[in-house]
Amino acid sequence: MSRRPNIEKALKAVSSRYELVHAVAKRVEQLMQEGEDIFIKDKTKGELIKKTFQAIEDIANGKVKVIKE
């Protein structure tokens, strides 16, 4: 069974869904620079997850800060 990202928690870090989409896109760009593959290995469970999932989780857990430009 696949996990789902915690979108509700990520929405609390931004002011709108539109801002969340832009923040996730920027985070995915950062993750893509680390490697070309679209999947990365989850450090806790060892399973492959998409970088978009990881980007949402990073925002939801406060691992990255969303800065308005």
N, C-alpha and C positions, 0 to 999 in steps of 0.2 A: 504494500500500500504506500502510495507516495504522500509525502508531507506537503502541506500548503504553507506559503509564507504568511506571516502575521501582518496583514495589510492594515488592520484596524490600529494596531500599535504603531505602525510606521506613519499612519495619517496623523497621529498625535504630535509627531516631530515636525510637521509642515502645516501650512495654513489651508491647503486645498489638494484635491486629487491631481490637479494639473501640475502643481508644484512637485508633488511626489513623483509623477511620471518623469519630469525633467531631472530630478535628483537621482532617480534610479538609472536613467539613461547615462548620466555623467559618471555614476559609480561603475556601471558596466563598462564604459570606455576605459576607466582606470584598471579594472580587472582584466580587460582584453589586452592591455599593454604588458601585463605580467605573463601572458601566454596566449597563443592563438586558438586553443581549443575552447569550445563553448561550455564545456563541463569542467568543474573543479572537484577535487576530493574534499568531502566534509571532514573536518579535523576530529569531530567527536565520534561520528558513527562510521567513518571510512567509506561512505557511499558517494557515488557521483551525483552532483547537483548542478543545475544550470546557474550560470553567472547572474542571470536576472533574479533568481531566487535568493542567491547570496547577497546581492545588492539590496533587496528589500529587507532581508534579515539584518544587514549591517545598519541600515537606517533605523529600523525598529528597535534594535538593541543599543543604539547610541554609539556604535563603533565608528561611525563617520558623522560629521556635523554638516548640516545643510545650511549654507550661507547664501543669503539673497544678494544678487548682484545689482 
